[in-house]
Amino acid sequence: MIGALVIFLAMMSGVATAGSLRDTLNQLVTFGGLPAPNSPALEGIATLERVAAASADRPPTATTPGFLYRFNPELGTPQRIDVALGPVFAEPAETVGARTIDASLTYLYSDFTNLGGESLADALGGLNFDPEADTLLRVDVKKFTLVSNTLLLSSTYGLTDRWDVNVLLPLIFTHMELKATSLLDVGLVGEFTEQVDTSQDKFGPGDVLVRTKYRLPDYASFKFASLLSVRLPTGNEDNFQGLGDVVVTPQLVVARNIGLHDVHLNCGVDVNATNLEASRVRYAAGAGLYLTSALSALVDVIGTSSLSTVSFTEQLGTQSVSGTVARTNIVDVYAGFKTALPKNLLLNLGALVPVTNDGLRAAVVPVAGVQATF
């Protein structure tokens, strides 16, 4: 059987062409489109690709603006009050108000540099396996770059003073460069190589979030709200722009003003309706510090933690590949500033900085956004 495989590889080596980003990475473990007879290699690349797809789970922006209003009975209208402007990624308890529209545009730049604490090139180079097997696959990676530019488009409408609905659409431009050589050594039969030298750009929507928030009654100076999100698999998982799963996330929001400052806490669970094993805990906690009536400093810790290892089975060419993705804790700190501009505009500038090494990570993710209320 191996002899027939070797003949086929010799005839087909180098014929495969890249389509999606996943297809390109698959070339490292396929020769002429046929998977190398080395199961640890196939499991390794499949796991890496699943972790890369999970990087599309970026923190969603808040559904409401940073302005806080209080009804003025003398004027008969809501009046803006001076407190810290609201968070960018954590969810505040406030709603936008009846028949009010809030729209925001936020940009994130992610230059992924490491995977589980290793450089991307080293992670791919780690696909050098089991020297005791009949076949041995070695991967020499000269360059591996993966960059994501994400625009988060969000719009919120106030159904009542306490009830909002929101839609968030990510638009993602992904750039990948890969220069590598795969060498397949089939015992006494011979060696076969596959060259991968490509630069690819992929643009498309990410996973759409449909969200609704309801402001609960205050208690003991604390503000409460409930938030329900549904994540739809509209992003292309093969280009690392979506999870490929339906995820339902109920959350509780708790906040309190301390003088002119604000502290807040979010906690919830990403219930993966497609694969319950992939469900995660989601949380955020932080503060908005009042500097002036038009400027606030923001600090938030934002994270998700998986509840268990995730098993998977997928088809790679003609072979079925099974494996597991280990539990991960993805934790970032967001630090930045938000400033109020004329015409009910808000501008935020800051950065997400990883705290943990789990998953596919960038050293720092610059963030810039603008928000408007109508």
Beta strands, then each sheet from edge to edge (+ up, - down):
strand 1: 30-31
strand 2: 34-35
strand 3: 69-72
strand 4: 77-80
strand 5: 101-115
strand 6: 118-119
strand 7: 135-158
strand 8: 163-186
strand 9: 190-205
strand 10: 208-219
strand 11: 222-232
strand 12: 247-258
strand 13: 261-272
strand 14: 280-292
strand 15: 295-306
strand 16: 310-316
strand 17: 319-325
strand 18: 329-341
strand 19: 345-354
strand 20: 360-362
strand 21: 365-373
sheet 1: 1+ 2-
sheet 2: 3+ 4-
sheet 3: 6+ 5- 7+ 8- 9+
sheet 4: 6+ 5- 20+
sheet 5: 6+ 5- 21+ 19- 18+ 15- 14+ 13- 12+ 11- 10+
sheet 6: 16+ 17-
end
